[in-house]
Amino acid sequence: MDIITYDMINKIRRAERESRSLQKLPENFFEAVKAWRGLKQGRTDNDSLQELKSSKGLLDEIVRVREEKIIQAALSTIRVGETPPQSLLHQEQKFFDRVIILVTGFRSEIDHMFLDVEDVESRIKELRRDVEDLRRRRIKILQELPEVLGPDSKPYGPFKEGDVVELSPDIAELLIKRGAAEESKAF
């Protein structure tokens, strides 16, 4: 992760504001900013105090703009099946998932008013499957891998070197971290 500076925070704010899509932030961005602000709070020079004061407004704007984009992405995912953003931080992914659950729950309540209970339960199951399918990540396998059991107790694999597959984010991330796979855009 890059060292956090006031200029970096301002650059991120500007890029986030000027782009329609979520910008990729450094992993642990918010934790790094918190540490940077802690260091600035310990200093007494005017530049540090001014940066500390101004950075609060910049960070508020970054969070506000990203919240709006995440909510819009969740609605697009639900309404038109758009692929969820891949540039979410851990906290943002949890927020995104909660928005999906909240909106689909609301829609299910409304549907319940007009449909039989069995139809509503079927629709909820269908929406959950759709959300899971949308969260899958496409990866390229870099080495042969045997069949493994995933956290959902389903078998995955075996995989051959060069295979391009879509897997749950947890399994994909594990394979990428172990050097057995990499992100793939092709399919």
Phi and psi in degrees as a GROMACS rama.xvg file:
@    title "Ramachandran Plot"
@    xaxis  label "Phi"
@    yaxis  label "Psi"
@TYPE xy
-66.9703  156.33  ASP-2
-72.8031  133.666  ILE-3
-76.3387  133.688  ILE-4
-134.075  164.842  THR-5
-59.8245  -43.7322  TYR-6
-60.7333  -38.0917  ASP-7
-65.7909  -42.7456  MET-8
-61.4721  -43.813  ILE-9
-64.7642  -40.3754  ASN-10
-64.1307  -41.8463  LYS-11
-64.686  -42.4948  ILE-12
-60.0528  -45.9459  ARG-13
-63.2173  -46.5954  ARG-14
-63.668  -40.3831  ALA-15
-65.5209  -41.3209  GLU-16
-69.4972  -35.0089  ARG-17
-85.3888  -14.527  GLU-18
-105.05  144.845  SER-19
-76.5142  -25.8763  ARG-20
-100.178  159.862  SER-21
-65.3427  133.284  LEU-22
-85.2688  148.282  GLN-23
-75.1947  122.311  LYS-24
-100.554  154.039  LEU-25
-59.0355  141.909  PRO-26
-58.4983  143.217  GLU-27
63.113  29.4865  ASN-28
-55.3238  -50.4435  PHE-29
-65.4389  -36.6136  PHE-30
-65.9811  -39.6  GLU-31
-66.9096  -39.3149  ALA-32
-65.6143  -39.689  VAL-33
-60.561  -43.6942  LYS-34
-64.5753  -42.6669  ALA-35
-61.1044  -44.6624  TRP-36
-64.0252  -35.88  ARG-37
-61.4715  -41.4219  GLY-38
-65.7124  -42.3028  LEU-39
-65.1515  -34.8886  LYS-40
-65.6777  -25.8468  GLN-41
-81.4211  -5.77732  GLY-42
-102.403  157.157  ARG-43
-118.689  -1.58021  THR-44
-72.1499  152.114  ASP-45
-59.6571  -39.9074  ASN-46
-61.0749  -44.9711  ASP-47
-64.3274  -42.7712  SER-48
-65.4187  -39.1654  LEU-49
-67.4438  -43.1786  GLN-50
-61.8623  -41.2824  GLU-51
-61.0701  -47.3551  LEU-52
-63.8758  -47.6597  LYS-53
-68.2693  -33.8755  SER-54
-64.2793  -29.7865  SER-55
-59.709  -45.7489  LYS-56
-65.118  -40.5457  GLY-57
-62.8948  -45.1286  LEU-58
-65.6004  -40.4787  LEU-59
-58.7872  -41.3585  ASP-60
-69.1844  -40.779  GLU-61
-57.8259  -49.2767  ILE-62
-63.58  -44.789  VAL-63
-61.3981  -47.0984  ARG-64
-65.7029  -41.799  VAL-65
-66.6388  -38.5889  ARG-66
-57.9073  -47.5894  GLU-67
-60.2115  -42.9075  GLU-68
-67.0538  -38.8008  LYS-69
-65.9731  -44.027  ILE-70
-62.1931  -44.585  ILE-71
-63.6354  -39.9053  GLN-72
-64.3842  -39.5907  ALA-73
-63.5104  -43.7725  ALA-74
-63.1696  -41.6528  LEU-75
-65.3216  -36.1905  SER-76
-63.414  -43.3947  THR-77
-72.3145  -47.0507  ILE-78
-74.5738  -44.5454  ARG-79
-123.001  6.80191  VAL-80
73.3225  22.6109  GLY-81
-63.2083  144.291  GLU-82
-66.2483  133.446  THR-83
-62.1958  152.276  PRO-84
-62.9039  142.995  PRO-85
-92.7458  -7.84567  GLN-86
-99.8093  32.101  SER-87
-88.6345  138.033  LEU-88
-76.0479  165.979  LEU-89
-53.1782  -48.6413  HIS-90
-63.6532  -37.0852  GLN-91
-70.2143  -35.6023  GLU-92
-62.4853  -41.5495  GLN-93
-63.5128  -41.875  LYS-94
-61.9888  -47.2414  PHE-95
-56.2034  -48.2686  PHE-96
-61.6486  -40.1721  ASP-97
-66.1689  -39.064  ARG-98
-63.4532  -43.9365  VAL-99
-57.3269  -48.9656  ILE-100
-63.4897  -43.7921  ILE-101
-62.1246  -48.2351  LEU-102
-68.0619  -43.5847  VAL-103
-66.0364  -35.1173  THR-104
-63.7561  -43.9933  GLY-105
-60.6229  -46.7863  PHE-106
-62.61  -37.4054  ARG-107
-64.4112  -39.6693  SER-108
-61.8534  -44.7286  GLU-109
-64.5291  -44.6943  ILE-110
-58.6174  -37.5588  ASP-111
-59.1698  -32.2742  HIS-112
-65.9537  -24.5412  MET-113
-115.053  -8.92446  PHE-114
-122.373  163.135  LEU-115
-68.566  156.94  ASP-116
-58.0987  -40.1071  VAL-117
-63.263  -39.5313  GLU-118
-63.6692  -39.7232  ASP-119
-66.1061  -46.2676  VAL-120
-61.5257  -40.4406  GLU-121
-63.1492  -42.5047  SER-122
-64.6647  -39.9306  ARG-123
-62.1148  -45.9211  ILE-124
-61.2936  -42.1471  LYS-125
-62.3051  -44.5616  GLU-126
-63.7467  -40.397  LEU-127
-62.5706  -42.8318  ARG-128
-62.912  -42.4108  ARG-129
-60.703  -43.8247  ASP-130
-63.2425  -43.1715  VAL-131
-61.9903  -44.2077  GLU-132
-61.2715  -38.6276  ASP-133
-68.9697  -26.0034  LEU-134
-85.0219  -3.7674  ARG-135
-66.6818  149.754  ARG-136
-113.114  140.314  ARG-137
-91.8281  124.68  ARG-138
-133.371  158.29  ILE-139
-108.846  127.363  LYS-140
-76.7935  130.85  ILE-141
-100.808  -10.41  LEU-142
-153.999  158.687  GLN-143
-64.3455  137.896  GLU-144
-133.503  139.042  LEU-145
-76.2971  170.863  PRO-146
-65.5065  136.136  GLU-147
-131.01  158.056  VAL-148
-93.488  127.961  LEU-149
-83.4918  174.289  GLY-150
-62.661  -17.436  PRO-151
-91.2714  9.15397  ASP-152
66.4867  17.8473  SER-153
-99.1087  145.547  LYS-154
-77.8693  142.471  PRO-155
-128.784  137.485  TYR-156
95.1059  -166.989  GLY-157
-68.7324  160.756  PRO-158
-120.601  144.853  PHE-159
-104.086  153.614  LYS-160
-55.6104  131.191  GLU-161
94.8524  -11.9968  GLY-162
-60.5841  139.744  ASP-163
-112.464  119.553  VAL-164
-134.594  160.358  VAL-165
-110.197  125.506  GLU-166
-132.303  167.05  LEU-167
-61.2377  153.293  SER-168
-56.8513  -37.7558  PRO-169
-63.4405  -48.201  ASP-170
-68.1507  -43.2665  ILE-171
-59.3626  -46.1173  ALA-172
-62.293  -41.3521  GLU-173
-61.5358  -45.3433  LEU-174
-66.5352  -37.6216  LEU-175
-66.2058  -45.764  ILE-176
-62.335  -32.2644  LYS-177
-83.9667  -0.841389  ARG-178
78.1344  12.658  GLY-179
-91.8008  -7.86003  ALA-180
-155.253  166.857  ALA-181
-142.04  159.372  GLU-182
-57.8109  146.078  GLU-183
-137.504  138.03  SER-184
-100.068  -20.4464  LYS-185
-79.8766  154.565  ALA-186
